[in-house]
């Protein structure tokens, strides 16, 4: 994949690459346009679209954990997690096709929104699906070496891996201030999750650390690679790109069902244990996945990382009212660090 070419295209065609840039900074860098003062300029429209998809991702992601908890009965899942994942991919595919049909009806079929594709274009889509499959399978085995709270802390390695791979693969420059902000974000998220048993994570066996690092690299690479293939052809309709991404997601999740739950599905049925909450959770995950793709298209992985980090804090706050969750001093300190990180990242844009 021609990542150098991609970088040049972004500079010329994708002004949304400046993640988390403040409105003040944009006002200084965009030439005065009469339409922009009326809210109709392309820069304002792009900023508005970027803000909407980021806000949608934050809200949807913050409710995911709550719905997952509600979907359990007596502390365990009555349904098959692999079939739920397959259902999510299927629903995302159906929604993308529905959005496309609406566009075809309104605008007609064009070169950029037609569903047919070439082998060269579609051949890159299985890669992120395969990476996520391996990462999700590893997720089941890491619990042999670390408990759930420790796993949540180790997951914050995804933040650092995303930043490093974002720089290496997409050749996007981050300033020293932004790198410092990224480290602060990781530290803030970790601090917010600390509790009386958090020291156990330091006793995690070497196998657990290796698996956590591999999972972080897989997740980071899959995210950055997805952004690369989505932005390789900026004019291509996002719903077409999503459709092909989710087709391969369905295929690889079907493989996961065969590997993990084939006997259970054959004996009990595909939808065994599903409830109304399970259905709402699947819908939430599907919409979240589409929102992630939108963020990849109109913003970038850095915005996604910050969005999901803020969503984690929102989940904790909402849990106070829903589950009687107690917010510790560590949570407030971590929230402050995350807020400082967001501010530093917004003012630390590299000078060109």
TAMOGI-V203509 format. One record per helix or strand of 2 or more residues. SS is the DSSP state (h for helix, s for strand). FROM is the first residue (numbers start at 0). LEN is the number of residues. If there is no record, write none. Layout:
SS FROM LEN
SS FROM LEN
This chain:
h 2 11
h 14 3
h 22 7
h 33 4
h 41 30
h 80 27
h 118 4
h 124 18
h 147 7
h 156 13
h 175 17
h 197 6
h 205 26
h 237 23
h 261 7
h 275 23
h 300 23
h 328 19
